[in-house]
Amino acid sequence: MIAALMEYSFLQNAFIACILTSITCGIIGTVIMEKKLVMMSGGIAHTSFGGIGLGYLLGIEPILMALMFSTSASLAISVINRKAKTNTDLLTGIFWSTGMALGVVFISLTKGYPPDMSSYLFGDILTVSRQDLVIMFLLDLIIIFFTAAFFNVLKAYMFDAEFAAVIKIPVKFLEYMIYILIAFTVVVLIRVTGIIMVIALLTAPPATAKLLSADLKNIMVISVLSALLVCLLGLWSSYLLNIPSGSCVVLFACALYFSTALIKRLQQALTK
């Protein structure tokens, strides 16, 4: 595959996408895990399908419209939850189904033959374009910048939001920032695992990392490396066996978590 990587541009794009995906997945995935925002992340991912459908209908880059939809949905969930004091899971479910329904409607209204949506729903890292990489790179830079700039206050907010508010940390701002960064992360991951399976790559690598460390910074670093490993293995398997890349990545991510958990359990049993 190394020889093919040097020869084919689509493999080079996929390799770069693996790196960019791993960075954002490791950082924001850790935040999602610690703040228990898994279902909300899934809701934002599914809402973005409405943007993809609208992009095809209007002739605009679908990923950019997905970014607009997912960001709007994440902010709307946060604002409505604060003002109406309703259940976040309820709001997530409503946005989840609304986004998917809008996507189907917009695609049905698109003139000509309906576009193939499988790469957006299930992921196909081998179809990542240069334009996709530019978008992913810019979103990665934003995520890295805000996480690094607010790391200490973010750490305090993640582990005890009430205490953070008492010591005058801008909790409201941090919540909005996290929700927006989750939306950005979802868009980065769509081309790799697809909307349907995006939750797996957001949760499995951070969960694996947490089995190996309790320090937040270490968890993020290990999570990035774990995500990179499973993405590269998924890319290799997809290219070699001609099977869907998104499914390969997810299966490797889940296998890594369960094998790490098993080894950890055996070590604990042996030391007793």
Secondary structure as UniProt FT lines:
FT   HELIX           2..7
FT   HELIX           9..35
FT   HELIX           38..58
FT   HELIX           62..84
FT   HELIX           88..109
FT   HELIX           118..122
FT   HELIX           125..127
FT   HELIX           130..149
FT   HELIX           151..159
FT   HELIX           161..166
FT   TURN            167..168
FT   HELIX           171..212
FT   HELIX           216..241
FT   HELIX           245..271
//
